[in-house]
Amino acid sequence: MTYYQTKNIGVVPPPHLSDKLRLYHVNMNPYGHRVLLILEAKRAKYEIYKLDPLKLPEWFKEKNPRLKIPVLEIPTEQGDKFLFESVVICDYLDEMYTRNPLHSTDPYVKAQDRLLIERFNELIKGSLECFDTNFAFGSEQIIQTLDIFEKELASRGTNYFGGNRPGMLDYMIWPWIERLLLLRCVNAKKFDSKRSLFPNFADWSDQMQLDDIVKKHAHSPMEYFDYYKNARAHCMAQDWL
Amino acid sequence: MTYYQTKNIGVVPPPHLSDKLRLYHVNMNPYGHRVLLILEAKRAKYEIYKLDPLKLPEWFKEKNPRLKIPVLEIPTEQGDKFLFESVVICDYLDEMYTRNPLHSTDPYVKAQDRLLIERFNELIKGSLECFDTNFAFGSEQIIQTLDIFEKELASRGTNYFGGNRPGMLDYMIWPWIERLLLLRCVNAKKFDSKRSLFPNFADWSDQMQLDDIVKKHAHSPMEYFDYYKNARAHCMAQDWL
């Protein structure tokens, strides 16, 4: 992975791609985090173009009028092409790079995993609700979603949703779980008591943190805590704990 | 295809499956229509269990607490399993039955098609807005979405989105386009003038109506018109035209 750097950053678009992919990414963005995990899992050659969401370059707005983030730029014989939506980008990468297949080869399990990735959106919505200080509703959505994933892991009887190693579902939900760990910075005792409600999921979370791919793009709970505190998370965390 | 019939309908669940699939379907429902098209395209063996959305059986609610419709029931060695979400069900069928592949084998084209299927949700939302009599907003959404698909078809330069025959994207959007044709019943002249704004898409629509798979589950514009009139579409159609 290389970071794209130029003194003209933001004024002119980056050069056309030759042999690698380019991810347009906003720092700390969980959807971009998904794509980073899959790029690493697939050992794809890529560079990151960092975007400031408050100062999106004009050429970027022209290429991407709906201002979707993240975006994957792909070199092809017909010129560079763009893909949007983290889940679609990640499925594309899984199909394009046959090394380390992340989706189950069983179409039924793959379909179930896709439904669970969709279901996980409720935890994402819950986190946003908490962030918007609608805490009671948001935390209930988070707890209910964690309960579904706890039961799913217990019924699969494996360390990871993907079996004996992380698969697509594991990586698709990880960015938000990594961020939830910031709550331990606020009140470790209360965090640990909530955690004990979801023993399988807690073990899964411990193991995910040791995964080499996860470690490459990990931030510590304290880094997330500081990041979100600078936005609006301080009140969210106090309400939560 | 066989329809499931029993005098106990609604009281006890239908028997376990042996060699075929079962689709739980609400008559005239466009999401179920999607699955019917793919079941036919794949020549899968299936039966339909018709549900009345106002009288959902208790056993159905227990199996499906979120009351999702349509549902595909699949016989497996571990008993019958259930799949939800029309797009996930259809992708599952495409992977499970290798005959007549509906998704492109090019992962980039497949990803683009998935994005377009998602984009099409705006036409679906627009139709619902019209149905809710928020006509100005709804019709603008429909027109904008049709414009995207018109341009996409022109840029592909093929008769169908899938190439020289209908593919997954064609069938995923068809149920709503078949229903839009009801507007011709209200004001043919105005319908035809709108239609002329989208010449490629209009040709595509003409060809889709002649497709054998489409014909198996087609309803005439007048049937849809009567059906929606009985709900609330009468005012929608009058506003539209």
Interface residues (C-beta under 8 A of the other chain):
Chain A: I74 T76 K81 L83 F84 E85 V88 I89 D91 Y92 E95 M96 P107 Y108 K110 A111 Q112 R114 L115 E118
Chain B: I74 T76 K81 L83 F84 E85 V88 I89 D91 Y92 E95 M96 P107 Y108 K110 A111 Q112 R114 L115 E118
